Amino acid sequence: MESKPKVALLGLGTMGRGMARNLLRAGFPLTVYNRTPAKAEALAAEGAVAARTPAEAASAASVVLSMLSDDDACRDAWLGPHGALARMKSDSIAVECSTVSPAWIQELSSAATHRGVQFVDAPVTGSRPQAESGQLTFLAGAGKDTLAQVLPVLRAMSKDVMHVGPVGSGAQLKLINNFLCGVQVASFAEALAWIERSGLDQETALAYLKKGAPGSGILNVMADRMTQRNYDVNFLLRLMAKDLRYAQAAAARYSVELSMGQSAEQLFAKAQQRGQGDKDMSAIVEVVRTNE
């Protein structure tokens, strides 16, 4: 039986922990790095090897994955003083799974090529439950041959791997996806506050909206979370604010103004300023409820 490639995963936050556990369940030799060492040590107890730096994690790996919060965190992990890319083998593959800007993807792709490392742009859709259950969807931007080499690794964490085009395509589509999600979450928060103040029967109104034309998967989830005031993190509010900023900048390169994205981002930013940033994105409803 052919041995599985050695994998390194940089980042063990809301998404990374579940991804790591699915790689371990699938039998991949796994080294993990996290800026907070305790998270890596917890995975070490489950069979991973905990590394002290991204470079150490990547040194023996055939596939190195990153799942981090933003461009700056990714740049430090890949290209910083202890960055992974400098220690990667020339026949290895770097995979950026974070939700980041297309500009950063192009920078990282160029740096990988310069090092003789193959590169895949593969952000994910789904949140904590999908990461934990191995039901993510990867939006992969890469050459077909490169993607084929990492498919077994990606499939261990996902229900689908979509090849959406060349490098950069994944980042573009992921930001479009999160732009649409962020706008829906913000607009539903305003709608729910309206329902609550209007005297409508909330249960009846929400049942109608869920089944009617506005109904969607994200509306159904937000309806439950916002009415129950359950803000345990599936998707961090501050990260949606970041994604909406990145989306506006990416769209502007094509002379598209995301006016709805700007309004939603302002509401998320307001919620972040009022202490909701480390809660689930559904907590945005609290700033609409208080109307301060």
C-alpha positions in Angstrom: 0.0 0.0 0.0 1.3 3.4 -0.9 2.2 5.6 2.1 0.3 8.8 2.6 2.2 12.1 2.2 3.4 14.0 5.2 1.1 17.0 5.8 1.7 20.2 7.8 -1.1 22.5 8.9 -0.5 26.0 10.0 -3.3 27.4 12.2 -5.6 25.6 14.6 -8.4 28.1 15.1 -12.1 27.6 14.7 -11.6 25.8 11.3 -8.1 24.4 11.6 -8.8 22.2 14.6 -11.5 20.3 12.8 -9.5 20.0 9.6 -6.5 18.6 11.6 -8.6 16.0 13.3 -10.0 14.8 9.9 -6.5 14.5 8.5 -5.5 12.4 11.5 -8.6 10.2 11.1 -7.7 9.7 7.5 -4.3 8.5 8.5 -2.1 11.3 7.2 1.1 11.9 9.1 0.5 15.4 10.4 2.6 18.2 11.9 0.7 21.2 13.3 1.7 24.8 14.2 -0.3 27.4 16.0 0.8 30.7 17.4 -0.7 29.7 20.7 1.2 26.5 21.5 -1.4 25.0 23.7 -3.7 24.4 20.7 -0.9 22.5 18.9 -0.1 20.5 22.1 -3.8 19.4 22.3 -3.6 18.0 18.8 -0.3 16.3 19.7 -2.2 14.3 22.3 -4.4 13.0 19.4 -1.5 11.9 17.2 -0.1 15.0 15.5 3.4 16.4 15.9 3.5 19.9 17.4 6.0 22.3 15.8 7.4 25.4 17.4 7.5 27.4 14.1 5.9 27.3 10.7 9.4 26.5 9.2 9.8 23.5 11.5 6.3 22.3 10.6 7.0 22.5 6.9 10.5 21.1 6.8 9.6 17.5 6.3 6.1 17.9 4.7 5.0 17.1 1.2 1.9 19.3 1.5 1.7 22.4 3.7 -1.7 23.9 4.4 -2.5 27.3 5.9 -5.8 28.2 7.7 -5.3 31.5 9.3 -7.2 34.7 9.9 -6.0 37.3 7.3 -3.3 38.4 4.9 -0.9 39.5 7.7 -1.1 36.3 9.6 -0.6 34.3 6.4 2.3 36.4 5.3 4.1 35.9 8.6 3.4 32.1 8.5 4.7 31.7 5.0 7.3 34.4 4.5 8.2 35.7 8.0 11.5 35.1 9.9 10.4 31.6 10.7 8.2 31.2 7.7 7.3 27.8 6.1 8.1 28.5 2.5 11.9 28.9 3.1 12.0 25.4 4.5 9.8 23.6 2.1 11.2 20.9 -0.3 11.3 21.8 -4.0 8.9 19.0 -4.9 6.3 20.0 -2.2 3.0 21.8 -2.5 1.8 24.9 -0.6 -2.0 25.2 -0.1 -3.5 28.4 1.1 -6.9 27.6 2.6 -7.5 30.9 4.4 -10.0 33.6 3.2 -7.5 36.2 2.0 -7.1 38.8 -0.7 -6.4 37.9 -4.3 -3.4 40.2 -4.1 -1.9 38.1 -1.3 -2.5 34.9 -3.3 -0.6 36.3 -6.2 2.3 37.4 -4.0 2.4 34.0 -2.3 2.1 32.1 -5.6 5.1 34.1 -7.0 7.2 33.4 -3.9 6.4 29.7 -4.1 7.3 29.5 -7.8 10.6 31.3 -7.0 11.3 28.6 -4.4 10.4 25.8 -6.9 7.3 24.9 -4.8 3.9 24.2 -6.4 0.9 26.2 -5.2 -2.8 25.8 -4.8 -5.2 28.5 -3.8 -8.0 26.6 -2.0 -10.2 28.5 0.4 -13.1 26.7 2.0 -16.8 27.3 2.4 -18.5 26.0 5.6 -17.9 26.9 9.2 -17.0 25.1 12.4 -19.5 22.2 12.1 -18.5 21.4 8.6 -14.8 21.6 9.5 -15.4 19.2 12.3 -17.4 16.7 10.3 -15.2 16.8 7.2 -18.0 18.4 5.1 -16.2 21.5 3.8 -16.1 22.6 0.2 -12.7 23.7 -1.3 -12.8 26.3 -4.0 -9.5 25.4 -5.7 -7.5 27.7 -8.0 -4.6 25.8 -9.5 -3.3 23.9 -12.5 -5.0 20.5 -12.9 -1.9 18.4 -12.4 -1.0 20.3 -9.2 -4.5 20.0 -7.8 -4.6 16.3 -8.6 -1.6 15.7 -6.3 -3.3 17.2 -3.3 -6.8 15.9 -3.9 -6.5 13.0 -1.4 -5.5 15.5 1.3 -8.3 17.9 0.5 -10.9 15.1 0.2 -10.1 13.9 3.8 -11.6 17.2 5.0 -14.4 17.9 2.6 -17.5 16.8 0.8 -16.4 18.5 -2.5 -13.3 20.0 -4.1 -14.3 22.3 -6.9 -11.7 23.3 -9.5 -12.8 26.9 -10.2 -9.9 28.0 -12.4 -6.2 29.1 -12.2 -4.5 30.4 -9.1 -6.4 33.3 -7.7 -9.8 32.0 -8.8 -10.5 30.4 -5.4 -9.8 33.6 -3.5 -12.1 35.6 -5.8 -15.0 33.2 -5.6 -14.6 32.9 -1.8 -14.8 36.7 -1.3 -17.9 36.8 -3.6 -19.5 34.1 -1.4 -18.7 35.8 1.8 -19.8 39.2 0.5 -23.2 37.7 -0.3 -23.3 35.9 3.1 -22.3 39.0 5.0 -25.0 41.2 3.3 -27.6 38.5 4.1 -26.6 38.3 7.8 -26.7 42.1 8.2 -30.0 42.5 6.4 -31.6 39.7 8.4 -30.4 41.3 11.7 -32.2 44.5 10.7 -35.3 42.5 9.6 -35.4 40.6 12.9 -35.1 43.8 15.0 -38.0 45.2 12.9 -40.1 42.1 13.6 -39.3 42.3 17.4 -40.4 45.9 17.7 -43.4 45.8 15.4 -45.6 43.5 17.5 -45.8 40.8 14.9 -45.9 37.2 16.1 -42.2 36.3 15.8 -42.7 32.6 15.3 -45.3 33.1 12.6 -43.2 35.8 10.8 -40.0 33.8 10.9 -41.7 30.6 9.7 -43.1 32.5 6.7 -39.7 34.1 5.8 -37.8 30.8 6.1 -40.2 29.1 3.7 -40.7 32.1 1.4 -38.7 33.7 -1.3 -36.1 35.2 1.1 -35.5 31.8 2.7 -31.9 30.4 2.5 -29.6 28.2 4.5 -27.9 31.1 6.1 -31.2 32.9 6.9 -32.5 29.7 8.7 -29.3 29.4 10.7 -29.3 33.1 11.6 -32.9 33.1 12.6 -32.3 30.4 15.2 -29.1 31.9 16.5 -30.3 35.4 16.7 -33.6 34.6 18.4 -31.9 32.3 20.9 -29.0 34.7 21.4 -26.6 31.9 20.8 -23.3 33.5 19.8 -21.0 30.5 20.3 -18.6 30.8 17.4 -19.2 29.0 14.1 -17.8 32.1 12.2 -16.1 34.9 14.0 -17.8 38.3 13.6 -14.5 40.1 13.2 -13.5 37.8 10.4 -16.7 38.6 8.4 -15.9 42.3 8.9 -12.4 41.6 7.4 -13.8 39.6 4.5 -16.2 42.4 3.5 -13.2 44.8 3.5 -11.3 42.4 1.3 -14.3 41.9 -1.0 -14.7 45.6 -1.6 -11.0 46.0 -2.5 -11.1 42.9 -4.8 -14.2 44.1 -6.6 -12.8 47.6 -7.0 -10.0 46.2 -9.2 -12.7 45.4 -11.7 -14.5 48.7 -11.2 -17.3 47.2 -9.3 -18.6 49.1 -6.3 -20.0 46.9 -3.6 -22.4 49.4 -2.0 -24.3 46.7 -0.2 -21.0 45.3 1.1 -19.9 48.7 2.3 -23.1 49.1 4.4 -22.8 45.6 5.8 -19.2 46.0 6.6 -20.0 49.2 8.5 -22.5 47.4 10.6 -20.1 44.5 11.3 -17.4 47.1 12.2 -19.8 48.8 14.6 -20.6 45.5 16.3 -16.8 44.8 16.6 -16.3 48.2 18.2 -18.9 47.3 20.8 -17.2 44.1 21.9 -18.9 41.5 19.7 -15.9 40.8 17.5 -14.9 37.5 19.1 -18.5 36.2 19.1 -20.3 34.5 16.2 -21.2 36.7 13.3 -24.9 36.4 14.4 -24.1 38.7 17.3 -24.4 41.6 14.8 -28.1 41.7 15.7 -27.3 43.1 19.1 -26.2 46.5 17.7 -29.4 46.7 15.7 -31.5 45.8 18.7 -29.9 48.5 20.9 -30.0 51.1 18.1 -27.4 53.2 19.8 
